[in-house]
Every structure is written in C-alpha cells, then in structure tokens.
Amino acid sequence: MTLARLAALHGVATSYSPSPGRTVQASDAAVVAALAALDVDARTPDAVDAALTERERALRERLLPPTVVLWRAPEELPDQELPKGAAAPESLRALPDRTRLRLRTEQGDTLAWDAPSPPPPLPLGAHRLRATTPDGAVAEAHLLVAPSRAPEPRARAYGFLVQLYSLLSRRSWGMGDLGDLAELAAWAGRSVGAGFIQVNPLHAAVPAPPGGSSDPSPYRPSSRRFPDPVHVRVEDVPEFARLRGAARQRAGALLERADGLRRSVLRDGRLIDRDAVWAAKAEALELAARVPLGPGRCAAYSDFLAERGEALEAHATWCALAERHGPDWHAWPAPLRDPASRETARARGELMDRVDFHERLAWYVDEQLAAAQRAAREAGMGIGLVHDLAVGVHPDGADAWAQRRHFAAGMSAGAPPDAFNAHGQDWNLPPWRPDRLAESGYAPFRELLRATLRHAGAVRIDHVMGLFRLWWVPAGRPPTEGTYVRYDAEAMLAALVLEAHRADALVIGEDLGTVEPGVRDALRERGVLGTSVLWFERDWAGAEGEGTGKVLPPGQWRPDCLATATTHDLPSTAARVTGEHVTLRHELGLLTRPPAAERAEAAAEVREWLALASRLGLLHGGAGHEEDEVRAVHRLLLATPARLIGVWLPDTVGDRRPQNLPGTLDAYPNWRLPIAGADGRPVSLEELTASPRLHALLDVFREFRTGPSRRACGGPGAVP
C-alpha cells in the first residue's frame, strides 16, 4: 500500500481497466521503473518510505502547483484582452488571506491583487505568478490563461484525407510534395467545394544511417517541431531558378533523375523510395543554398531565424552533428550528447556552414507550407490545411536530444493489451515527463503546437488520450509489463486551446480505440472535436447502459466530430465492401481464425451497414455494386450531424490497399504506396482529379458546392 500511495502522488497507476468491470494490476516492477524515470527511488521498502515522506511534505508545504490554469469564457474575449474579472482557480483560493499575488504577463505588464479576491482582467497567455504570504513565504508558478473552448467550425464542411507522399503529380520527384499539396487544395476548393485537406504528419524524419534505410513512418519522426525538407518542391525555391553555369547543368541532371524517380512509381509501379528522393533533392538544395540571397529574401530569412530562435538552432545543430557522427545521438562522443555543453557549442561553431544549410532548408519548407495554406484559403476553403501531430518522437532524433530533460529516460510510450491487440503495443517513443512539463509551464508543448499551427486551419492530435495519460513501457520489457502515467489534463488542454485560439484553428482529437471514461466529455467541453469511423460506430452503451452493439443510426452520432469511412491504418472502403482486406491479411498470415470465418464476419458487417443505408434510401442501385456501395457509405456519413466529413482520397479512385497495415514490418510496404486505382495501377494527381469515379463519388457532396459550375480543364492523359 505504501508503494501504491507513493505512485498515486506522482501520477503513476498501479492498475488499469481494459474493459468495464475488469481491473488488471500493474506489476511492482513497472511501477518502480516509472517512478525511477521521474527521479523517485522506490527500489526498496526503506526507499519507498523515504520518498513518500518527502513527497507528502513537499505537497503539504507547497503554496502553489507548478502551473495554474485560469479559463475564460468566449464572451470575455473581444480581442486578446479580457475585460472582466473571474473567480480564481482553486489553487489560488486556497492561499492564506492577504497573500499578495504579483503577475508578470508574457506581454511584459505587471498586475497585482490580494487573495482570496478574484484576479483583475488578465490577458490570454502564459504568465509568471509570484505569491507572498503575510508571514513571508514565497512561491512562484506559471499561470496559463486560456479561452474556455477552442475555435469551432464556422460551417459544416467536407474535405480530403491524404498521405502526402502517396500523391504524385507529373512534377513530383518520386513522392508527393508541397507543390502537389497546393495544387490539390486549389482544385479541391475551387472545383468540388472541399473545405479542408488533412495530411499525414510532415515532421522531420530521422535520416538513414550509413548503408541503411530511413524509417518511412511519419509517426516516428526526428522532430515534431520542424517539417521535413523532403516535402519541398525544389523548382519552387527561388534560388534554384537562379542557378547558372555548371550548377545549372548539374541541376538539369538532377531534374532528369527526378523524372526517372517519378516514372519508376507512376509508370513502372515501384514503391516510393524516400531515401532516393531525398538524395536527389538534398543535392539540388545544396546548389540552391549557395546562391546569394537578394536583399528582400535575406530580410525574410533573417526574420524567420529570429522567429524560430533557439529551437531552430538546436534542430539544425543536431542535423549537422548527425551528418558527422550518425543519426543516433546516443552513440555520439559523450560531450556532444548534451546540447548545452561547451563541446556542443564548439562543434556548432565548426559546423556553422552546415547548421546554416539546415536552417535554410527549414525556411524553404516553411515558405512552401505557407503557400499551400494560402492556396487553400484563396480557393475558398474555410479551414484549409489540417496538420497531423504525431504522438511522439524517435528516441534517437533531434527533439529527444534537444529537449532530453523533458523526456522520461528508459521509457517508451505504447498501449496495454486490449481486445484489438492481446500483446499490447510498444511505439518506441519516449514519453514526456509530466513533472518537467508542469515546471516549465508546458512550454515545450506550447512551442510544438505553435509550430504545427503556423500554416494550418486545424490540427489533428494523434492519440489525443495522451493528454490525460500514457502507457509507459520500461526499456527491455514487453508492453504487457507497463503502466499508465497521468498528465495534468487541464493544463495540457489549456495549452492546446490557447494556441488554437491564437491561430484561429480547429482541434481534432484522434480518440479511437479504448478511451478512459470522462475523456471524451472533457474534450467536448473544451471544443476539441472527436474522430468517428463509420465501421466502429455501434450502440455499445445504449440509453440505459445496456447497448445492443448494433450499427448506430446516423442521427445518433455525436455532432462534434470528424466523421470518416476509414483512416490510413484501416482498409479502404472499396476493400471493405469487397472483402479484399480479409484476403490481404490471409496472404500475410495475419488472421487468427480460418479465412472463411473472417470473411463471413466481415461480409455480415458490411451487409448490416448497407441494410441501414437501404432503409434510409441512401443505397442507390442496390447492393452488390461496389461503387454504389461506396457512395452509400458516404451518404451515411452525410446523414450524421458530424460537423466535418472526411473523404479518404484513395477511396475516390477505388484503391484497395491500406497505406499502413498494423502488425507488419517488412511483410507489407507500409508508408511507401502511391495512390492507385481499383486495378492497382498508380494514379497521378492529374489523373485523379479527372477521374469519372471520383466525380461520381463527389456528386454525393454537391450540397457543399456553393459556387457556379465550372468546366473541367485537362483530362486523364497518359503518364509520361
């Protein structure tokens, strides 16, 4: 019980409930390991007693928690200033009477008042608070003042979900890029009335080790704070267009190589080779970076460097050091493993040319992200780009090095065993330390959100339940031997809502799978939209807590969500209605039951949904015709009250393959597939936008088209 008490005081769970009415005890070893990652020694009974005594004393004597949250209602937000006072948070009301509170705002102003009086009008932001009691005790804390809710959709909208690398145009260098994204957004907004484009995480990847390959997953990045320059459209970099002489000739050779990379995917059906694409782009961008900047470009670059500050310098320093010492900073010379060491500062100076090159790359990406969002908004999109924020970062990458004090050493985030995975999951992503986040006023999280929302109309938070708790797995142990560690969800949500408000951006939480009771209610209260996938929407609870498990009629869906038919981790809709997803899993040896049983269950599930569509008059043409069934699925989505409707872009051309097949490594080409048609042939952006199948599906969404009809330009054409 003493260990359990100590664990509870540090937010470490000693049990969890994988399903209602069932409790599983976490092992003492997992609890001790989690506490150790928080610098709490619980290895022996004496150590537990001492740590418990110290923790109880610290909490008893603490005047303020490290971070205090103050919510303000929307009606109190005419601009950034808040004209009304409000009741103080509980932590401030608990202070002794006549405690003097002095606030230094992030805007540089100073405000003061005495407890227990409510605070004066406060600006939004992350401020520093100092409390001085009548007997002279002093405490300092961060104060987050946030709107009570994130921005909401101004109108119902539909949009496309796409893995950017999979969307190749006739100008791509072997994988989709930001130029392609801008083209897609301009077409989707102007021609078919789409309100947004949601893309996969564009975070910077860990470079390939010498002689090896990089990890293609966009969900295990080196850095979430900076996007990857592999997404740059090289020809749109102004300095590339100014190359002359031998550099121009070399650029021409690289353009020919890029043409070959594109042809190998679109014409020859090969997989996307991210490393080959980056090798060609890196050389081209090296040439561009040697071109002197004109006065205006130089001023813009200087502004970018000043705006991104130390975070960019640290990221570029890691990139430069990784070129010299390899992409795993744990294997670097010991002094360089510390980003603040003298040796690291000296190495940065020696590698300044390479540091500047990587800063220049970050600038190029930032400019093109801004251009893509601008293209979306100019095309009439109310939201524009929806960026995806991965749940964590690679342990060997730039963020884990630059911010290592904020990560739990020897721990990996994952998921416990559940109905979908009896062995649990280890994502090999170091989790943030909740104590260090609180001590910093959640500065790393706020910085990350600000960077993600720079050029976005919304952000999707992968595994949004991680704002509340994460499953920590000790290094070297299986996921079954982990335990949950809690975060201050109120503070995490305050940081999220604050930054979303500042960017005037929506927040979409990926809340699929097992969700702790109360989490969805808390998210909804703060204006965070959920994610609803049609095949998972069933009446599990029921009005009286006795659900039937039957498909949920559209009218009973929650309105505050992004409703979709599928995601990057699930079968495409065409594969679902034809049963081809079962065939794929059988061929890869992933089925746990006889194929006939799996096919029968999958077919029954589809029939159940199509029967509902038929009863509602949404199945035109009858069951048994694939395209009619796919359209019926999307009519069901439109029949829900969901504020946002997402269309998986590969669904528009009948692609059969998932972009990622969980449970596979080398057996399936995860994250390397171009969008393809029903026949498996890759489809270019130009072909996709002219596809009759796409336009037949989008006729379902014609209510969103508010402008006059336009004559289509271009056509399918031939892949050159």
C-alpha positions in Angstrom: 0.0 0.0 0.0 2.9 2.4 0.7 4.2 1.9 -2.9 0.6 2.5 -4.2 0.3 5.7 -2.2 3.7 6.9 -3.5 2.8 6.1 -7.0 -0.6 7.9 -6.8 1.1 11.0 -5.5 3.3 11.0 -8.7 0.5 10.1 -11.1 1.7 6.6 -11.7 -1.1 4.0 -11.8 -0.9 0.6 -10.1 -3.8 -0.9 -12.1 -5.9 -0.3 -15.1 -9.3 -1.3 -16.6 -9.1 -2.7 -20.1 -12.8 -3.1 -20.2 -15.8 -2.3 -17.9 -15.9 -4.3 -14.8 -12.3 -5.7 -15.3 -9.2 -4.5 -13.4 -5.7 -5.6 -14.1 -2.9 -4.9 -11.6 0.3 -3.4 -12.9 3.5 -5.1 -11.8 5.5 -3.6 -8.9 8.5 -3.6 -11.3 6.6 -1.4 -13.8 5.6 1.0 -11.1 9.1 1.2 -9.7 10.6 1.7 -13.2 8.1 4.5 -13.9 8.9 6.2 -10.6 12.6 5.9 -11.3 12.1 7.7 -14.7 10.6 10.5 -12.5 13.7 10.5 -10.3 11.9 8.8 -7.5 13.7 5.9 -5.8 11.3 3.1 -4.9 13.6 0.1 -5.2 13.4 -0.9 -1.5 10.8 -0.6 1.3 13.0 1.9 3.0 13.4 3.9 -0.2 9.7 3.9 -0.7 9.1 5.2 2.9 11.6 8.0 2.5 10.3 9.0 -0.9 6.7 9.0 0.4 7.6 11.1 3.4 9.4 13.6 1.2 6.6 13.8 -1.3 3.9 14.3 1.3 6.0 17.0 3.0 6.5 18.8 -0.3 2.9 18.8 -1.2 1.9 19.9 2.3 4.2 22.8 2.3 3.6 23.8 -1.4 1.8 27.1 -1.8 1.2 26.7 -5.5 1.4 23.9 -8.0 4.0 24.5 -10.8 1.3 25.5 -13.3 -2.1 27.1 -12.6 -4.9 27.3 -15.1 -7.5 30.0 -15.5 -10.3 29.5 -18.0 -12.1 32.5 -19.5 -15.4 32.3 -21.3 -15.7 33.2 -25.0 -17.9 36.2 -24.3 -14.9 37.6 -22.4 -12.7 37.6 -25.4 -13.4 40.6 -27.6 -9.7 40.6 -28.7 -6.8 39.4 -26.7 -7.8 41.5 -23.7 -10.3 40.2 -21.1 -12.4 43.0 -19.6 -13.9 41.0 -16.7 -12.6 39.5 -13.6 -13.4 35.9 -12.7 -13.3 33.5 -9.9 -9.8 32.4 -9.1 -8.7 28.8 -9.6 -9.0 26.6 -6.6 -5.2 26.7 -6.0 -5.3 30.4 -5.6 -8.5 30.4 -3.5 -6.7 28.1 -1.1 -3.9 30.6 -0.4 -3.9 32.3 3.1 -5.9 35.5 3.3 -4.0 38.7 2.3 -1.5 36.7 0.2 0.0 39.2 -2.2 -0.2 38.0 -5.8 2.0 39.6 -8.4 1.7 38.6 -12.1 4.3 39.3 -14.8 2.4 38.8 -18.1 4.0 37.4 -21.2 3.2 40.9 -22.7 5.6 42.4 -20.1 3.0 44.1 -17.9 2.7 43.7 -14.1 -0.6 43.1 -12.3 -1.2 42.7 -8.5 -4.0 41.7 -6.2 -4.6 40.0 -2.9 -6.0 36.6 -2.2 -8.8 35.5 -1.9 -10.1 38.2 -4.2 -10.6 37.3 -7.8 -7.9 38.3 -10.2 -8.2 41.5 -12.3 -8.8 41.3 -16.0 -6.0 39.2 -17.4 -4.7 38.8 -21.0 -4.5 35.4 -22.6 -1.2 33.8 -22.4 1.4 32.0 -20.3 2.4 34.3 -17.4 4.6 34.1 -14.3 2.9 34.4 -10.9 4.5 35.2 -7.6 2.7 34.7 -4.3 3.9 36.2 -1.0 2.0 35.3 2.2 1.7 37.6 5.2 4.3 35.6 7.1 6.8 36.0 4.2 6.6 32.6 2.5 7.1 32.9 -1.3 6.1 30.7 -4.2 6.3 31.1 -8.0 4.2 29.4 -10.6 3.2 29.6 -14.3 -0.3 30.8 -15.0 -2.0 29.7 -18.2 -4.9 31.9 -19.1 -6.9 30.2 -21.9 -10.3 30.6 -23.6 -12.7 28.0 -22.3 -13.1 26.5 -25.7 -11.2 26.0 -28.9 -12.5 27.7 -32.1 -15.4 25.8 -33.6 -16.2 25.1 -37.3 -18.0 28.1 -38.8 -20.0 25.9 -41.1 -20.3 22.2 -41.9 -17.6 21.1 -44.3 -16.2 18.1 -46.0 -12.6 17.5 -47.1 -10.0 15.0 -48.2 -7.6 12.9 -46.1 -4.4 12.1 -47.8 -0.9 10.8 -47.1 1.1 13.5 -49.0 3.9 11.2 -50.1 1.4 9.0 -51.9 0.1 11.8 -54.1 2.4 12.2 -57.0 1.9 14.6 -59.8 3.8 15.0 -63.1 6.1 17.4 -61.4 6.9 15.2 -58.3 10.4 13.9 -57.6 9.2 10.3 -56.8 6.8 11.2 -54.0 4.2 13.9 -53.3 5.4 17.3 -52.2 4.1 20.7 -51.0 3.6 21.9 -54.6 1.3 18.9 -55.1 -0.5 19.8 -51.9 -1.1 23.3 -53.0 -2.4 22.1 -56.4 -4.7 19.6 -54.7 -6.0 22.3 -52.3 -6.6 24.8 -55.1 -8.5 22.2 -57.2 -10.5 20.8 -54.3 -11.6 24.2 -53.0 -12.5 25.7 -56.4 -13.8 22.7 -58.3 -15.5 20.4 -55.8 -16.3 22.6 -52.8 -14.0 20.9 -50.3 -13.3 22.8 -47.0 -10.1 21.2 -45.9 -7.2 18.9 -46.8 -5.9 16.7 -43.9 -2.4 15.4 -44.4 -0.2 13.0 -42.6 2.5 14.3 -40.2 5.0 16.2 -42.2 7.6 16.1 -39.3 11.3 15.8 -39.9 12.4 12.2 -40.2 15.5 10.6 -38.8 18.0 10.3 -41.7 19.1 7.0 -42.9 22.2 5.5 -41.2 25.2 4.9 -43.5 24.3 2.0 -45.8 20.8 1.7 -44.4 17.3 2.9 -44.9 15.3 5.5 -43.1 12.1 4.7 -41.2 9.3 5.6 -43.6 6.7 6.0 -40.9 5.6 9.6 -40.5 4.6 8.8 -36.9 8.2 8.2 -35.6 9.9 11.5 -36.5 13.1 13.0 -35.5 11.4 16.3 -34.7 7.8 17.3 -34.4 8.8 21.0 -34.2 10.1 21.2 -37.8 8.8 19.7 -41.1 10.9 17.6 -43.3 12.6 19.3 -46.3 11.9 16.1 -48.4 8.5 17.7 -49.0 10.0 20.8 -50.7 9.1 21.4 -54.4 12.7 22.1 -55.5 11.7 24.1 -58.6 9.7 26.5 -56.5 12.7 27.5 -54.5 13.7 31.0 -55.9 17.4 30.4 -55.6 17.2 27.1 -57.6 15.8 29.1 -60.5 18.8 31.4 -60.4 21.4 28.7 -60.8 23.9 29.4 -63.6 26.8 27.7 -65.4 28.0 24.4 -64.1 25.5 24.5 -61.2 22.7 24.9 -63.8 24.0 21.9 -65.7 24.1 19.8 -62.6 20.6 20.9 -61.7 19.5 19.7 -65.1 20.9 16.3 -64.4 19.1 16.2 -61.1 15.8 17.0 -62.8 16.4 14.1 -65.1 17.0 11.9 -62.1 13.8 13.2 -60.5 11.9 12.4 -63.7 13.2 8.8 -63.5 12.1 8.5 -59.9 8.6 9.7 -60.7 8.3 7.4 -63.7 9.5 4.4 -61.7 6.5 4.9 -59.4 3.8 6.1 -61.8 4.7 4.1 -64.8 6.7 1.1 -63.6 4.7 0.5 -60.3 7.7 0.6 -58.0 7.4 1.6 -54.4 8.1 5.1 -53.2 11.8 5.4 -52.3 12.0 8.3 -49.9 15.8 7.9 -49.4 16.4 8.1 -53.2 14.1 11.2 -53.4 15.9 12.9 -50.6 19.4 12.1 -52.1 18.4 13.9 -55.3 16.6 16.8 -53.5 19.4 17.3 -51.0 22.0 17.8 -53.8 19.7 20.2 -55.6 19.0 22.2 -52.4 22.8 22.3 -51.7 23.2 24.1 -55.1 20.3 26.5 -54.3 21.7 27.3 -50.8 25.0 28.5 -52.4 23.1 31.2 -54.4 23.4 34.6 -52.5 20.1 35.9 -51.3 18.8 39.2 -52.6 18.1 42.0 -50.1 14.4 41.1 -49.7 15.0 37.4 -49.4 17.8 38.0 -47.0 15.5 40.1 -44.8 12.8 37.4 -44.9 15.3 34.7 -43.9 16.6 36.9 -41.0 13.0 37.3 -39.8 12.5 33.5 -39.9 15.7 32.8 -38.0 14.7 35.4 -35.3 11.1 34.0 -35.1 12.2 30.3 -34.7 15.1 31.2 -32.5 16.9 28.7 -30.3 14.6 25.8 -31.3 15.7 26.1 -34.9 19.4 26.5 -34.0 19.2 23.3 -31.8 17.4 21.4 -34.6 19.9 22.5 -37.2 22.8 21.7 -34.9 21.5 18.1 -34.4 21.2 17.7 -38.2 24.8 18.9 -38.7 26.1 16.6 -36.0 24.1 13.7 -37.3 25.9 14.2 -40.7 29.3 13.8 -39.0 28.5 11.3 -36.2 25.5 9.4 -37.4 21.7 9.8 -36.7 21.7 8.2 -33.2 22.9 10.8 -30.7 23.3 8.2 -28.0 26.3 6.9 -30.0 27.9 10.4 -30.3 31.0 11.4 -28.3 29.8 11.8 -24.7 30.1 15.6 -24.5 28.0 16.1 -27.7 25.1 14.2 -26.2 24.4 17.3 -24.1 23.0 20.0 -26.3 24.1 22.7 -23.7 27.8 21.5 -23.3 30.8 23.6 -24.3 31.8 20.9 -26.7 28.5 21.1 -28.5 28.8 24.9 -28.7 32.3 24.5 -30.2 31.1 21.9 -32.7 28.3 24.2 -33.7 30.8 26.9 -34.5 32.9 24.5 -36.5 29.9 23.2 -38.4 28.2 26.6 -38.9 28.0 26.3 -42.7 26.1 23.0 -42.2 24.0 24.5 -39.4 23.0 27.4 -41.7 22.2 24.9 -44.5 19.7 23.1 -42.4 18.2 26.3 -41.1 17.8 27.3 -44.8 16.0 24.0 -45.5 13.6 24.7 -42.7 12.9 28.1 -44.2 12.2 26.7 -47.6 9.7 24.2 -46.2 8.0 26.9 -44.1 7.6 29.2 -47.1 6.0 26.4 -49.1 3.7 25.3 -46.3 2.6 28.9 -46.1 2.0 28.9 -49.9 -0.1 25.7 -49.7 -2.3 27.1 -46.9 -2.7 30.4 -48.8 -3.7 28.4 -52.0 -6.3 26.5 -49.9 -7.8 29.7 -48.4 -7.8 31.5 -51.8 -9.6 28.6 -53.3 -12.5 29.2 -50.8 -11.6 26.6 -48.2 -13.0 27.7 -44.8 -10.3 25.6 -43.0 -7.6 24.8 -45.4 -4.8 22.5 -44.3 -5.3 20.2 -41.3 -1.9 19.1 -40.0 -1.4 15.9 -38.1 0.6 16.0 -34.8 2.2 12.6 -34.1 2.0 11.3 -30.5 5.8 11.3 -30.0 9.3 11.4 -31.5 12.0 8.9 -32.2 14.4 8.3 -29.3 17.4 8.9 -31.4 16.2 12.1 -33.1 16.6 15.8 -32.8 13.8 16.6 -30.3 14.8 13.8 -27.9 18.4 15.3 -28.0 17.5 19.0 -27.8 14.8 18.5 -25.1 16.0 15.5 -23.4 15.3 16.7 -19.9 11.7 16.7 -20.7 11.6 13.1 -21.8 11.4 10.1 -19.5 14.7 8.1 -19.8 14.3 4.4 -20.2 10.7 4.5 -21.0 8.6 4.1 -24.2 5.0 5.1 -24.8 2.6 2.4 -26.1 -0.7 0.8 -25.3 -1.7 -2.0 -22.9 -3.2 -5.3 -24.0 -6.8 -4.9 -25.2 -9.4 -6.5 -27.4 -7.6 -5.5 -30.6 -4.0 -6.5 -29.5 -3.6 -9.1 -26.8 0.2 -8.4 -26.5 -0.1 -4.6 -26.1 1.9 -2.1 -28.1 5.4 -0.5 -27.8 5.7 2.5 -30.0 9.4 3.1 -29.2 8.6 6.8 -28.5 10.0 8.4 -25.3 7.1 10.0 -23.3 7.2 13.5 -21.9 7.8 13.7 -18.2 4.6 15.3 -16.6 6.6 16.9 -13.8 9.1 18.6 -16.1 6.3 19.8 -18.4 4.5 21.4 -15.4 7.7 23.0 -14.1 8.2 24.7 -17.5 4.6 25.9 -17.8 4.1 23.4 -20.6 6.5 25.5 -22.7 7.6 22.5 -25.0 4.0 21.6 -25.7 3.0 25.2 -26.4 6.0 25.7 -28.7 5.2 22.5 -30.5 1.6 23.5 -31.0 2.6 27.0 -32.2 5.0 25.5 -34.8 2.3 23.0 -36.0 -0.3 25.7 -36.4 1.9 28.2 -38.2 0.2 27.4 -41.5 -2.9 25.5 -40.7 -6.6 25.8 -40.2 -6.8 22.9 -37.9 -4.6 20.3 -36.1 -5.3 16.6 -35.6 -3.9 15.3 -32.3 -2.9 11.7 -32.8 -3.9 9.5 -29.8 -5.4 12.6 -28.0 -5.9 10.4 -24.9 -2.2 11.0 -24.3 -3.1 14.4 -23.0 -4.6 12.6 -20.0 -2.4 9.5 -19.6 0.1 7.4 -21.5 1.1 3.8 -21.1 4.8 3.7 -20.2 6.8 0.6 -21.0 10.2 0.1 -19.3 13.1 -0.4 -21.7 13.7 -4.1 -22.5 10.3 -5.2 -21.2 7.2 -6.3 -23.2 4.3 -3.9 -23.4 2.3 -6.1 -21.1 4.6 -5.0 -18.3 3.9 -1.3 -18.5 1.7 1.0 -16.5 -0.2 4.3 -17.0 1.3 7.6 -16.0 -1.0 10.6 -15.7 -0.6 14.2 -17.0 -2.3 17.3 -15.9 -5.0 17.2 -18.5 -6.4 20.6 -17.5 -3.1 22.2 -18.1 -2.4 20.3 -21.3 -5.9 21.3 -22.6 -5.3 24.9 -21.6 -2.1 25.0 -23.6 -3.9 23.4 -26.6 -6.9 25.6 -26.5 -4.7 28.8 -26.0 -2.6 28.1 -29.1 -5.6 27.0 -31.2 -7.3 30.3 -30.3 -4.2 32.3 -31.2 -4.0 30.5 -34.6 -7.8 30.6 -35.1 -7.6 26.9 -35.8 -9.8 23.9 -35.0 -8.6 21.0 -33.0 -9.5 17.4 -33.9 -8.7 14.6 -31.5 -8.0 11.1 -32.7 -10.0 9.3 -29.9 -10.4 5.9 -31.5 -10.0 2.6 -29.5 -10.2 2.2 -25.8 -10.9 5.6 -24.2 -11.0 6.2 -20.5 -14.4 7.3 -19.1 -14.7 11.1 -18.9 -12.1 11.8 -21.5 -14.5 12.5 -24.4 -16.6 14.6 -22.1 -13.6 16.7 -21.1 -12.5 17.1 -24.8 -16.0 18.1 -25.9 -16.2 20.7 -23.1 -13.1 22.4 -24.4 -14.2 22.4 -28.0 -12.0 19.5 -29.2 -13.7 17.5 -32.0 -13.5 13.8 -31.9 -13.0 11.2 -34.7 -15.7 8.8 -35.7 -15.1 6.0 -38.2 -18.3 4.5 -39.6 -17.4 0.8 -39.0 -16.8 1.4 -35.3 -20.0 3.4 -34.6 -22.2 0.9 -32.8 -24.6 1.2 -29.9 -22.3 -0.3 -27.2 -23.8 1.7 -24.3 -27.4 2.2 -25.1 -29.7 4.7 -23.4 -29.9 2.7 -20.2 -26.4 1.4 -20.3 -27.4 -1.9 -22.0 -26.3 -1.4 -25.6 -27.1 -3.9 -28.4 -23.9 -3.5 -30.3 -26.0 -2.8 -33.5 -24.9 -0.2 -36.0 -25.6 3.3 -34.8 -28.1 5.1 -37.0 -26.7 8.4 -38.4 -29.0 10.6 -36.4 -27.5 9.3 -33.1 -23.9 10.1 -34.0 -22.2 12.8 -32.0 -22.1 16.1 -33.9 -18.7 17.4 -32.6 -16.5 15.1 -34.7 -14.8 14.4 -37.9 -16.7 11.5 -39.5 -14.9 9.3 -41.9 -15.3 5.9 -43.6 -11.6 4.9 -43.0 -8.1 6.0 -42.0 -4.6 5.3 -43.1 -4.4 2.3 -40.7 -7.6 0.7 -41.9 -8.9 -1.0 -45.1 -10.0 1.3 -47.9 -13.8 1.4 -48.4 -13.5 -0.5 -51.6 -11.5 -3.2 -49.9 -14.0 -3.3 -47.0 -17.1 -3.7 -49.2 -15.5 -6.3 -51.4 -13.8 -8.2 -48.6 -10.4 -7.9 -50.1 -8.9 -6.7 -46.8 -9.5 -10.2 -45.4 -7.7 -11.7 -48.4 -4.7 -9.4 -47.9 -4.5 -10.3 -44.2 -4.8 -14.0 -45.0 -2.0 -13.8 -47.6 0.2 -12.2 -45.0 -0.6 -14.7 -42.3 -2.2 -12.2 -40.0 -5.6 -14.0 -39.4 -6.2 -15.6 -36.1 -9.2 -17.6 -37.4 -10.0 -19.6 -40.5 -10.3 -17.4 -43.6 -13.9 -18.5 -44.2 -14.9 -17.3 -40.7 -13.2 -14.0 -41.1 -14.8 -13.4 -44.5 -18.2 -14.3 -43.2 -17.9 -11.9 -40.3 -16.6 -9.1 -42.5 -19.4 -9.6 -45.1 -22.0 -9.6 -42.3 -20.7 -6.3 -41.0 -20.9 -4.7 -44.4 -24.4 -6.1 -45.0 -25.6 -4.6 -41.7 -24.4 -1.1 -42.7 -25.7 -1.4 -46.3 -29.1 -2.6 -44.9 -29.3 0.5 -42.8 -28.4 2.6 -45.9 -31.1 0.9 -47.9 -33.7 1.5 -45.2 -32.8 5.2 -45.2 -33.0 5.4 -49.0 -29.2 6.0 -49.3 -28.3 2.9 -51.3 -29.0 3.8 -54.9 -28.7 0.9 -57.4 -28.8 -1.9 -54.8 -26.2 -4.0 -53.0 -23.6 -5.9 -54.9 -22.3 -3.0 -57.0 -19.0 -1.7 -55.5 -19.2 1.9 -56.5 -22.9 2.2 -55.4 -21.9 0.7 -52.0 -19.0 3.1 -51.6 -21.3 6.0 -52.4 -23.9 4.7 -49.9 -21.3 4.6 -47.2 -20.5 8.3 -47.8 -24.2 9.2 -47.9 -24.4 7.6 -44.4 -21.6 10.0 -43.3 -23.5 12.9 -44.7 -26.7 11.8 -42.9 -25.0 12.2 -39.5 -24.8 15.6 -37.7 -21.0 15.5 -37.8 -19.5 19.0 -38.2 -16.8 17.7 -40.5 -16.8 14.8 -43.1 -13.5 13.3 -44.2 -13.1 11.5 -47.5 -10.1 9.2 -47.8 -8.6 10.4 -51.1 -7.7 6.9 -52.3 -11.4 5.9 -51.9 -12.2 8.3 -54.7 -10.5 6.1 -57.2 -11.2 2.7 -55.7 -7.7 2.0 -54.2 -7.7 -1.4 -52.4 -4.6 -1.1 -50.3 -4.2 0.5 -46.8 -1.3 2.9 -46.5 -0.3 1.1 -43.3 -1.1 -2.4 -42.1 -0.6 -2.6 -38.3 1.1 -5.7 -37.2 3.5 -5.8 -40.2 7.1 -4.7 -40.7 8.8 -6.0 -43.9 5.9 -8.1 -45.0 3.9 -5.1 -46.3 5.2 -1.9 -47.9 3.8 0.4 -45.2 4.1 4.2 -45.9 5.5 3.6 -49.4 2.5 3.1 -51.7 1.3 5.7 -54.2 -2.4 6.2 -54.6 -3.7 3.6 -57.1 -6.9 2.8 -58.9 -9.1 -0.3 -58.5 -6.8 -2.1 -60.9 -3.7 -1.4 -58.7 -2.2 1.0 -61.3 -0.7 4.2 -59.7 -2.8 7.3 -60.3 -1.2 10.7 -60.7 -2.7 13.9 -59.3 -3.8 14.9 -62.8 -5.5 11.6 -63.4 -7.1 11.5 -60.0 -8.8 15.0 -60.4 -10.2 14.0 -63.8 -11.3 10.5 -62.7 -15.0 9.7 -63.5 -15.2 7.5 -60.4 -14.0 10.4 -58.3 -16.6 12.8 -59.7 -19.3 10.2 -59.3 -18.5 9.9 -55.6 -18.2 13.6 -55.1 -21.7 14.1 -56.6 -22.8 12.8 -53.2 -21.2 16.0 -51.7 -22.7 18.5 -54.2 -24.6 20.3 -51.4 -21.2 21.7 -50.3 -20.6 23.4 -53.7 -21.7 26.9 -53.4 -20.1 28.5 -56.5 -21.2 28.3 -60.1 -20.3 25.1 -62.0 -17.0 25.2 -63.8 -15.9 23.5 -67.0 -13.3 20.9 -66.2 -9.8 21.6 -67.5 -7.3 19.0 -68.5 -8.0 15.3 -68.5 -6.7 11.9 -67.5 -4.0 12.0 -70.2 -1.1 9.5 -70.3 1.5 9.1 -67.7 4.7 10.5 -69.3 
